[in-house]
Amino acid sequence: MKRILNAIGPAIIVAAVVLGPGSILTSSKVGASLGLLGLPVVAVASVLMIAMVALSARLGAVYENSPCDELASRLGRPVAVAIGLTLFTIVAFFQSSNNIALLGGIEPLFGDQPLSFPLRTVFLLVVNGLVIASLYLLKNLYGSVESLMKLLIGMMTLAFLFNFVVIFSSPTDFQRVVPDTPPDWFALLGMIGTTFSVGGAFYQAYLVKEKGWGLGQVRQGVIDSVVSISMLGMVTAMILLTSWRVFYGNPDAVALLSVGDVARQLEPLFGSSAKAIFCIGILAGGLSSFLVNALIGGTVMSDSLGKGSKLDDKWPLHLTTAALLVGMGVAIASVAQEGSTVHLITIAQACTVLGIPALAAALIYLGTRKELTGARKVPRWILVLAMVGFLVSCLLAGLTADKVYQKLSPPPTAAKKGKGVFSVVAGPATVQIPHSHKPTEPWRDQLRAT
């Protein structure tokens, strides 16, 4: 046990970043809409994530140079830049969901009414400003982040475990009815993207080098990957099962349109304070993901440009700041539009799946070089699972692209003319209004309500 605990290090940072507010909210939504169907998906995604993180950790230990430098020396600098730019874009979009989640965590603490747009903007500016300041002021950044992530993962695991036990030890007070509405498959894609995050796995190689691990620590890298990512999958499964127990098939269940709605799953343990405790957890999860998530994009982008990959180099810090600012800008643009916070987070999480195939292919390419012989050779089971993960990522990319297109390009409103009336089609409902005269105010009200 002592050896296992000592081996836990870089991968726990990856797990803590992946298990952010978006993962918590999306897993809750999957449990509420799809029930137990999401459970095997979590298991498969966790196994694929373990293999990808273990592969990346081994590459960081056996190669002398960083991943992007190795790609540049073999395939050319433009290929490395393309990889860095891909991951930077994914991170910036992912960072926007962290910003939105922070708003979702803070707003319910001030009542049922959402904060005004100026207050939301000021809040995001202050938080990002503090994070950027800490980025440049913290000493021994890696050591501080690793210790903090271990603490946060432990706290989240215990909190959801206690809540899980209390809920499943209490009888349900409703007759479960299978929902007749179409399942939210888009939320399932978002949950896969938050668990099987090749972007986070790619960064594991950089964390291993920051840790100082070499060829003698490859076994520790495997233990670190298995233990840390298994904790990620376990917590995700507990959140999903808790949401299933409370919401799935419940005729009185509320639509999960806000953090306050999802917070009701904590009521069996925390009572009336559930919303506040859950919102504080969302805030803690968002803040823990903030800096490290941006560091992933900034470090890899700097490495792809040949400007250094160490956390004490200037360019990784500058580009990390850029990732923070881009994510904040996208978030501010998103909250300017009215809509569901959980829905915005789900879209952002699912869109991260689109860049996974290129990153997975890069890791597999580096792991199959002929010079990796003897102790430096990557075990076959890791490569096989990584290749399966690559195929899964290609399938997810195609499905996600189609879903994102459907979400962002809904069918246009159609108008049909008839004798005496014209019909305005608005979703599943049709409002018929006499067109022989100007619509009166009641007709406007009915149309607006529809």
C-alpha positions as CSV (number, residue, x, y, z in Angstrom):
1,M,0.0,0.0,0.0
2,K,2.9,2.4,0.8
3,R,4.5,1.6,-2.5
4,I,1.2,2.3,-4.3
5,L,0.6,5.6,-2.5
6,N,4.2,6.7,-3.3
7,A,3.7,5.8,-7.0
8,I,0.6,8.0,-7.3
9,G,1.7,11.3,-8.7
10,P,1.3,12.7,-12.3
11,A,-1.8,10.7,-13.2
12,I,-3.7,12.0,-10.2
13,I,-3.3,15.5,-11.7
14,V,-4.8,14.2,-15.0
15,A,-7.7,12.6,-13.1
16,A,-8.4,15.7,-11.1
17,V,-8.5,17.8,-14.2
18,V,-10.8,15.4,-16.1
19,L,-13.1,15.1,-13.0
20,G,-14.1,18.7,-13.2
21,P,-17.5,20.4,-12.9
22,G,-18.4,19.4,-16.5
23,S,-17.8,15.7,-15.7
24,I,-20.0,15.9,-12.5
25,L,-22.9,17.7,-14.3
26,T,-22.8,15.5,-17.4
27,S,-22.6,12.3,-15.5
28,S,-25.6,13.4,-13.4
29,K,-27.5,14.2,-16.6
30,V,-26.7,10.8,-18.1
31,G,-27.8,9.0,-15.0
32,A,-31.1,10.9,-15.0
33,S,-31.9,10.4,-18.7
34,L,-30.3,7.1,-19.6
35,G,-30.2,5.3,-16.3
36,L,-27.9,2.3,-15.9
37,L,-27.1,2.3,-19.6
38,G,-24.3,4.7,-19.0
39,L,-22.6,2.5,-16.4
40,P,-20.8,0.1,-18.9
41,V,-19.8,3.1,-21.0
42,V,-18.0,4.5,-17.9
43,A,-16.2,1.2,-17.4
44,V,-15.0,0.9,-21.0
45,A,-14.0,4.6,-21.2
46,S,-12.0,4.2,-17.9
47,V,-10.1,1.1,-19.3
48,L,-9.2,3.0,-22.5
49,M,-8.1,6.0,-20.5
50,I,-5.9,3.9,-18.3
51,A,-4.1,2.5,-21.3
52,M,-3.7,5.9,-23.0
53,V,-2.3,7.5,-19.8
54,A,0.0,4.5,-19.2
55,L,1.3,4.8,-22.8
56,S,1.9,8.5,-22.4
57,A,3.7,8.0,-19.1
58,R,6.0,5.4,-20.6
59,L,6.8,7.7,-23.5
60,G,7.7,10.5,-21.0
61,A,10.0,8.1,-19.1
62,V,11.8,6.4,-22.0
63,Y,12.3,9.3,-24.4
64,E,14.9,11.9,-23.8
65,N,13.0,14.7,-25.4
66,S,9.4,15.9,-25.0
67,P,6.7,14.4,-27.2
68,C,6.4,17.4,-29.5
69,D,10.1,17.6,-29.9
70,E,10.2,13.9,-30.8
71,L,7.4,14.4,-33.3
72,A,9.2,17.4,-34.9
73,S,12.5,15.5,-35.3
74,R,10.7,12.6,-37.1
75,L,7.9,14.2,-39.0
76,G,8.8,17.9,-39.1
77,R,8.0,20.9,-37.0
78,P,4.6,21.6,-38.9
79,V,3.2,18.3,-37.6
80,A,4.2,19.1,-34.1
81,V,2.6,22.6,-34.4
82,A,-0.6,21.0,-35.7
83,I,-0.7,18.7,-32.6
84,G,0.0,21.6,-30.3
85,L,-2.6,23.8,-31.9
86,T,-5.2,21.0,-31.8
87,L,-4.7,20.5,-28.1
88,F,-4.6,24.2,-27.4
89,T,-8.0,24.6,-29.1
90,I,-9.5,21.7,-27.2
91,V,-8.2,23.1,-23.9
92,A,-9.6,26.6,-24.6
93,F,-13.0,25.2,-25.4
94,F,-12.8,23.0,-22.3
95,Q,-11.8,26.0,-20.3
96,S,-14.9,27.8,-21.4
97,S,-17.0,25.1,-19.7
98,N,-15.0,25.5,-16.5
99,N,-15.9,29.2,-16.5
100,I,-19.6,28.5,-17.2
101,A,-19.5,25.9,-14.4
102,L,-18.2,28.4,-11.9
103,L,-21.1,30.7,-12.7
104,G,-23.5,27.7,-12.3
105,G,-21.9,27.1,-8.9
106,I,-22.0,30.7,-7.6
107,E,-25.4,31.8,-8.8
108,P,-27.7,29.4,-6.8
109,L,-25.9,30.7,-3.6
110,F,-27.5,34.1,-4.2
111,G,-31.1,32.9,-4.8
112,D,-33.2,31.5,-7.6
113,Q,-32.7,34.4,-10.0
114,P,-29.6,34.4,-12.2
115,L,-27.0,37.1,-11.8
116,S,-27.0,39.9,-14.3
117,F,-24.7,39.8,-17.3
118,P,-22.4,42.6,-15.9
119,L,-22.0,40.8,-12.6
120,R,-21.2,37.5,-14.4
121,T,-18.6,39.2,-16.5
122,V,-17.0,40.9,-13.5
123,F,-16.9,37.5,-11.6
124,L,-15.1,35.7,-14.4
125,L,-12.7,38.6,-14.8
126,V,-11.8,38.5,-11.1
127,V,-11.4,34.7,-11.0
128,N,-9.3,34.5,-14.2
129,G,-7.1,37.4,-13.0
130,L,-6.4,35.6,-9.7
131,V,-5.5,32.4,-11.5
132,I,-3.2,34.2,-13.8
133,A,-1.5,35.9,-10.9
134,S,-0.9,32.6,-9.1
135,L,0.5,31.1,-12.3
136,Y,3.4,33.6,-12.2
137,L,3.8,33.9,-8.4
138,L,3.7,30.2,-7.3
139,K,7.1,28.5,-6.7
140,N,7.5,24.8,-7.3
141,L,4.3,24.8,-9.4
142,Y,4.3,21.1,-10.1
143,G,4.7,20.1,-6.4
144,S,2.0,22.4,-5.3
145,V,-0.4,21.2,-7.9
146,E,0.2,17.5,-7.3
147,S,-0.4,17.9,-3.5
148,L,-3.6,19.9,-4.1
149,M,-5.0,17.4,-6.6
150,K,-4.4,14.5,-4.2
151,L,-6.3,16.4,-1.5
152,L,-9.2,17.4,-3.8
153,I,-9.6,13.9,-5.4
154,G,-9.7,12.4,-1.9
155,M,-12.3,14.9,-0.7
156,M,-14.6,14.4,-3.7
157,T,-14.3,10.6,-3.5
158,L,-15.4,10.6,0.2
159,A,-18.2,13.1,-0.3
160,F,-19.8,11.2,-3.2
161,L,-19.2,7.8,-1.5
162,F,-21.0,8.9,1.7
163,N,-23.9,10.3,-0.4
164,F,-24.0,7.1,-2.5
165,V,-24.2,4.9,0.6
166,V,-27.0,7.0,2.2
167,I,-29.1,7.1,-0.9
168,F,-28.9,3.4,-1.7
169,S,-29.6,2.4,1.9
170,S,-32.8,4.4,1.9
171,P,-36.0,3.1,0.1
172,T,-37.3,5.1,-2.8
173,D,-40.6,6.9,-2.2
174,F,-41.8,6.7,-5.8
175,Q,-42.9,4.1,-8.4
176,R,-40.2,4.2,-11.1
177,V,-41.6,4.7,-14.6
178,V,-39.5,4.2,-17.7
179,P,-39.3,7.6,-19.5
180,D,-41.1,7.7,-22.8
181,T,-39.0,10.7,-24.0
182,P,-36.1,10.1,-26.4
183,P,-32.8,9.5,-24.5
184,D,-30.2,12.3,-24.4
185,W,-27.5,10.5,-26.4
186,F,-25.6,13.8,-26.7
187,A,-25.1,13.9,-22.9
188,L,-23.6,10.4,-23.2
189,L,-21.1,11.6,-25.8
190,G,-20.2,14.4,-23.4
191,M,-19.6,12.0,-20.6
192,I,-17.3,9.8,-22.7
193,G,-15.4,12.9,-23.6
194,T,-14.9,13.8,-20.0
195,T,-13.7,10.3,-19.0
196,F,-11.7,9.2,-22.1
197,S,-9.7,12.4,-22.4
198,V,-6.7,11.8,-24.7
199,G,-5.8,15.5,-24.3
200,G,-5.3,14.9,-20.6
201,A,-3.5,11.6,-21.3
202,F,-1.1,13.4,-23.8
203,Y,0.0,15.8,-21.0
204,Q,0.9,12.8,-18.8
205,A,4.3,12.6,-20.6
206,Y,5.1,16.1,-19.6
207,L,4.1,15.6,-16.0
208,V,6.3,12.5,-15.8
209,K,9.3,14.6,-16.9
210,E,8.4,17.3,-14.4
211,K,8.3,14.5,-11.7
212,G,11.8,13.4,-12.8
213,W,10.8,9.8,-13.7
214,G,13.0,7.9,-16.1
215,L,13.4,4.3,-17.3
216,G,13.6,3.0,-13.8
217,Q,10.2,4.3,-12.9
218,V,8.1,2.8,-15.8
219,R,6.5,0.4,-13.4
220,Q,5.5,3.2,-11.1
221,G,4.0,4.9,-14.1
222,V,1.7,1.9,-14.8
223,I,0.6,1.8,-11.1
224,D,0.0,5.5,-11.1
225,S,-2.2,5.3,-14.2
226,V,-4.3,2.3,-13.0
227,V,-4.9,3.7,-9.5
228,S,-5.6,7.3,-10.5
229,I,-7.8,6.7,-13.5
230,S,-9.7,3.9,-11.6
231,M,-10.6,6.5,-8.9
232,L,-11.8,8.8,-11.7
233,G,-14.0,6.0,-13.1
234,M,-15.3,5.1,-9.7
235,V,-16.3,8.6,-8.7
236,T,-18.0,9.1,-12.1
237,A,-19.9,5.8,-11.7
238,M,-21.0,6.8,-8.2
239,I,-22.3,10.2,-9.5
240,L,-24.2,8.4,-12.3
241,L,-25.7,5.8,-10.0
242,T,-26.8,8.5,-7.5
243,S,-28.5,10.5,-10.2
244,W,-30.2,7.3,-11.5
245,R,-31.5,6.5,-8.1
246,V,-32.9,9.9,-7.5
247,F,-34.1,11.1,-10.9
248,Y,-34.4,8.2,-13.5
249,G,-38.1,7.2,-13.9
250,N,-39.2,9.6,-11.1
251,P,-42.5,11.2,-12.2
252,D,-41.8,14.1,-10.0
253,A,-38.2,14.6,-11.0
254,V,-37.2,18.1,-12.2
255,A,-35.5,18.8,-15.5
256,L,-31.7,19.1,-14.9
257,L,-31.4,22.7,-16.2
258,S,-29.3,24.1,-13.4
259,V,-26.8,23.3,-10.8
260,G,-29.5,23.7,-8.2
261,D,-31.6,21.0,-9.8
262,V,-28.7,18.5,-9.8
263,A,-27.9,19.4,-6.2
264,R,-31.1,17.8,-5.1
265,Q,-29.3,14.4,-5.3
266,L,-27.3,15.4,-2.2
267,E,-30.4,16.0,0.0
268,P,-30.5,12.6,1.5
269,L,-27.1,13.3,3.1
270,F,-27.0,17.0,3.6
271,G,-30.7,17.9,3.9
272,S,-31.8,21.5,3.0
273,S,-28.2,22.6,2.6
274,A,-27.7,20.3,-0.3
275,K,-27.7,23.0,-2.9
276,A,-25.1,25.1,-1.2
277,I,-22.8,22.2,-0.5
278,F,-23.1,20.9,-4.1
279,C,-22.5,24.4,-5.5
280,I,-19.4,24.8,-3.3
281,G,-18.2,21.4,-4.7
282,I,-18.7,22.7,-8.3
283,L,-16.7,25.8,-7.5
284,A,-13.9,23.8,-6.0
285,G,-13.9,21.4,-8.9
286,G,-13.9,24.3,-11.4
287,L,-11.0,26.1,-9.6
288,S,-8.9,22.9,-9.4
289,S,-9.3,22.4,-13.1
290,F,-8.7,26.0,-14.0
291,L,-5.0,26.3,-13.8
292,V,-3.9,22.7,-14.8
293,N,-6.3,22.5,-17.7
294,A,-4.9,25.7,-19.1
295,L,-1.3,24.5,-18.4
296,I,-2.0,21.5,-20.7
297,G,-2.7,23.7,-23.7
298,G,0.0,26.3,-22.9
299,T,2.8,23.8,-22.3
300,V,2.1,21.6,-25.3
301,M,1.6,24.6,-27.6
302,S,5.0,26.0,-26.4
303,D,6.7,22.7,-26.9
304,S,5.3,22.3,-30.4
305,L,6.8,25.7,-31.3
306,G,10.1,24.7,-29.9
307,K,9.9,27.3,-27.1
308,G,10.3,24.9,-24.1
309,S,8.1,22.5,-22.1
310,K,9.1,23.1,-18.5
311,L,6.8,24.9,-16.1
312,D,9.6,27.3,-15.2
313,D,10.0,28.4,-18.8
314,K,8.4,31.7,-19.9
315,W,6.6,30.6,-23.1
316,P,4.5,27.8,-21.4
317,L,3.3,30.4,-18.9
318,H,2.5,33.0,-21.5
319,L,0.6,30.5,-23.7
320,T,-1.2,29.2,-20.6
321,T,-2.4,32.7,-19.9
322,A,-3.6,32.9,-23.5
323,A,-5.6,29.7,-23.0
324,L,-7.2,31.2,-19.9
325,L,-8.2,34.4,-21.7
326,V,-9.6,32.5,-24.7
327,G,-11.7,30.2,-22.5
328,M,-13.0,33.2,-20.5
329,G,-13.9,35.1,-23.8
330,V,-15.8,32.1,-25.1
331,A,-17.6,31.7,-21.8
332,I,-18.6,35.4,-21.7
333,A,-20.0,35.1,-25.2
334,S,-21.9,32.0,-24.2
335,V,-23.5,33.4,-21.1
336,A,-24.6,36.4,-23.0
337,Q,-27.1,34.0,-24.7
338,E,-30.0,32.8,-22.5
339,G,-30.2,29.0,-22.0
340,S,-29.4,26.1,-19.8
341,T,-26.0,26.2,-18.1
342,V,-25.9,22.4,-18.0
343,H,-26.7,22.3,-21.7
344,L,-23.8,24.7,-22.5
345,I,-21.4,22.6,-20.5
346,T,-22.5,19.4,-22.2
347,I,-21.9,21.0,-25.6
348,A,-18.4,22.2,-24.6
349,Q,-17.5,18.8,-23.1
350,A,-18.7,16.9,-26.2
351,C,-16.9,19.1,-28.6
352,T,-13.6,18.2,-27.0
353,V,-14.0,14.7,-28.5
354,L,-13.4,16.1,-32.0
355,G,-9.6,16.6,-31.5
356,I,-8.9,13.2,-29.8
357,P,-8.0,11.1,-32.9
358,A,-5.0,13.2,-33.9
359,L,-3.6,13.1,-30.3
360,A,-4.2,9.4,-30.0
361,A,-2.5,8.7,-33.3
362,A,0.5,10.8,-32.2
363,L,0.9,8.8,-29.0
364,I,0.6,5.5,-30.8
365,Y,3.1,6.6,-33.4
366,L,5.7,7.4,-30.7
367,G,5.0,4.2,-28.9
368,T,5.6,2.0,-31.9
369,R,9.1,3.2,-33.0
370,K,11.6,0.5,-33.8
371,E,14.3,2.0,-31.5
372,L,12.1,1.2,-28.5
373,T,13.6,-2.2,-27.6
374,G,14.3,-4.1,-24.5
375,A,13.2,-2.3,-21.3
376,R,12.1,0.7,-23.4
377,K,9.6,-1.3,-25.4
378,V,5.9,-0.5,-24.8
379,P,4.0,-3.6,-23.6
380,R,1.6,-5.0,-26.2
381,W,-1.5,-4.8,-24.0
382,I,-1.0,-1.0,-23.7
383,L,-0.6,-0.6,-27.5
384,V,-3.6,-2.8,-28.3
385,L,-5.9,-0.9,-25.9
386,A,-4.5,2.4,-27.2
387,M,-5.3,1.4,-30.8
388,V,-8.9,0.4,-29.7
389,G,-9.1,3.8,-28.1
390,F,-8.0,5.5,-31.3
391,L,-10.8,3.7,-33.2
392,V,-13.3,4.6,-30.6
393,S,-12.2,8.2,-30.8
394,C,-12.7,8.3,-34.6
395,L,-16.2,7.0,-34.1
396,L,-16.9,9.5,-31.4
397,A,-15.6,12.3,-33.5
398,G,-18.0,11.5,-36.3
399,L,-21.0,11.1,-34.0
400,T,-20.1,14.3,-32.1
401,A,-19.7,16.3,-35.3
402,D,-23.2,15.3,-36.4
403,K,-24.7,16.0,-32.9
404,V,-23.0,19.4,-32.7
405,Y,-24.3,20.3,-36.1
406,Q,-27.9,19.3,-35.1
407,K,-27.6,21.3,-31.8
408,L,-26.2,24.4,-33.4
409,S,-28.4,24.3,-36.6
410,P,-32.0,23.5,-35.6
411,P,-34.6,23.1,-38.4
412,P,-35.8,26.6,-39.6
413,T,-39.2,27.7,-38.6
414,A,-41.6,26.8,-41.4
415,A,-44.7,28.7,-42.5
416,K,-47.6,27.1,-44.3
417,K,-50.4,29.1,-45.9
418,G,-54.0,27.8,-46.0
419,K,-57.4,29.1,-46.6
420,G,-58.3,31.5,-43.8
421,V,-55.4,30.7,-41.6
422,F,-51.6,30.5,-41.6
423,S,-49.8,28.0,-39.4
424,V,-46.5,28.8,-37.6
425,V,-44.7,25.6,-36.8
426,A,-42.6,26.0,-33.6
427,G,-41.1,22.7,-32.6
428,P,-43.8,20.0,-31.9
429,A,-46.6,22.6,-31.6
430,T,-48.5,24.4,-34.4
431,V,-50.3,27.7,-33.7
432,Q,-53.0,28.7,-36.3
433,I,-53.6,32.4,-36.6
434,P,-56.2,34.0,-38.9
435,H,-54.3,35.9,-41.5
436,S,-57.2,38.0,-42.7
437,H,-56.4,40.6,-40.1
438,K,-53.5,41.7,-37.9
439,P,-53.0,39.2,-35.0
440,T,-54.4,40.5,-31.7
441,E,-52.4,40.5,-28.4
442,P,-53.8,37.1,-27.2
443,W,-52.5,35.5,-30.4
444,R,-49.1,37.1,-29.8
445,D,-49.1,35.7,-26.2
446,Q,-50.0,32.2,-27.4
447,L,-47.2,32.3,-30.0
448,R,-44.7,33.6,-27.6
449,A,-45.6,30.9,-25.0
450,T,-45.3,28.2,-27.6
